[in-house]
Amino acid sequence: MSASVQLAIDGLDEEAAPASTRTYGDWNRLVKVTGSTTVAEYEYDARDIPTGTSPAGLNHRIVKSNGTGTVKDHFYCNEDWQELEVRKETSGTISANPFEQFVWHPYYIDALATRFYDATVGGTQVQHYFTHDANFNVTSAISTTASVVERYDYSPYGEPLVYLPSFDFDADGQSDIANSRRYTGQRLDPETGLYQYRNRYYHAKLGRFISRDPIGYEGSQWNLYEYVGGRPEDLTDATGLTPNEGRWIMCGGRMQFCPPNHGCYDGVIKPVPPDPEPAPMTCEEACAATFKVLTVACFGNFLICVGRAPNQVNAAWCAAQQVVCLASAAGVYSICMERCKCEKGQ
């Protein structure tokens, strides 16, 4: 079952693919983009309905084909939905050598570290390192000789710009190394101008997704299409489901999303346990912590601590600390915790 959507009807006037029509297949997945001719087609693997912020469910885009279907990109991901390799298929034959290979930093799922690129898939790769800002937007590609190859910049919602190493604008605005990893580390499809955020596609010029959130209003209580609640300056969305108000950490041998006030315990993301209740102070500790101790002595079977109290000690303080305070005319107190019997010092 599929449905076609003319974006102009929804007010989406797209520069990258003007007057384009999107066709959606099962589970509201984009399968085809057409203008006057077919722009691109997409294939996906089996789908497990995503929940919350988990990226582990299967819904991977595994094939992207050009308008004629003669050239296809095959995407290979790990279980955390990070792209590891892209291979080209031409006229039904998949290349023996990869077109792209990726290495990712361990501290965030979309923090790109290194890309190996073979433009002709002839077996000769060019390696580039990548820098990123605090939101994991790719900001530059660097050669193995530590020279900047390209620079990148973005509008707040991700419209991309390409610069030369000299900070001059690139003449055609396109990456000369076919780098598609850009805003928040996501893949930019140049034929449509859309970013692929795993479960959905994102339109940077509009600052919104082009399809409804698969998890409904669990991702946003206001809008099924909005991006990070209108806060692109400090939030990201690695899955296309809900803003990452948390962080990605290595847990249980793989990258997992860790919400606020959660941590990794025995390989599982769980809420941070509450701090244990402090053990009650002994009579000696109460004296040492609060009073200038004059003496700590035994009186029969009971411990008596006598000291000179600071000014903040009063009846309210004694009640809060569960102590009995007995004052003498000279301001000398004897105190004990509840479990001790309090006696006036002699």
HELIX and SHEET records of a PDB file:
HELIX    1   1 LEU A    7  ASP A   10  5                                   4    
HELIX    2   2 ASP A   26  ASN A   28  5                                   3    
HELIX    3   3 TYR A  183  GLY A  185  5                                   3    
HELIX    4   4 GLY A  216  GLU A  218  5                                   3    
HELIX    5   5 VAL A  228  GLY A  230  5                                   3    
HELIX    6   6 CYS A  283  THR A  290  1                                   8    
HELIX    7   7 ALA A  315  ALA A  320  1                                   6    
SHEET    1   A 8 ALA A   3  GLN A   6  0                                        
SHEET    2   A 8 THR A  21  TYR A  24 -1                                        
SHEET    3   A 8 LEU A  30  THR A  34 -1                                        
SHEET    4   A 8 THR A  38  TYR A  44 -1                                        
SHEET    5   A 8 ARG A  61  SER A  65 -1                                        
SHEET    6   A 8 VAL A  71  CYS A  77 -1                                        
SHEET    7   A 8 GLU A  83  THR A  90 -1                                        
SHEET    8   A 8 THR A  93  ILE A  94 -1                                        
SHEET    1   B13 ALA A   3  GLN A   6  0                                        
SHEET    2   B13 THR A  21  TYR A  24 -1                                        
SHEET    3   B13 LEU A  30  THR A  34 -1                                        
SHEET    4   B13 THR A  38  TYR A  44 -1                                        
SHEET    5   B13 ARG A  61  SER A  65 -1                                        
SHEET    6   B13 VAL A  71  CYS A  77 -1                                        
SHEET    7   B13 GLU A  83  THR A  90 -1                                        
SHEET    8   B13 GLU A 100  TRP A 104 -1                                        
SHEET    9   B13 LEU A 112  TYR A 117 -1                                        
SHEET   10   B13 VAL A 126  HIS A 132 -1                                        
SHEET   11   B13 VAL A 138  ILE A 142 -1                                        
SHEET   12   B13 VAL A 148  TYR A 154 -1                                        
SHEET   13   B13 PRO A 160  TYR A 163 -1                                        
SHEET    1   C 4 ARG A 187  ASP A 189  0                                        
SHEET    2   C 4 LEU A 194  TYR A 197 -1                                        
SHEET    3   C 4 ARG A 200  HIS A 203 -1                                        
SHEET    4   C 4 ARG A 208  PHE A 209 -1                                        
SHEET    1   D 2 ARG A 247  CYS A 251  0                                        
SHEET    2   D 2 ARG A 254  CYS A 258 -1                                        
SHEET    1   E 2 HIS A 262  TYR A 265  0                                        
SHEET    2   E 2 VAL A 268  PRO A 271 -1                                        
SHEET    1   F 4 LYS A 292  PHE A 299  0                                        
SHEET    2   F 4 PHE A 302  ARG A 308 -1                                        
SHEET    3   F 4 VAL A 332  MET A 337 -1                                        
SHEET    4   F 4 VAL A 323  ALA A 327 -1                                        
END                                                                             
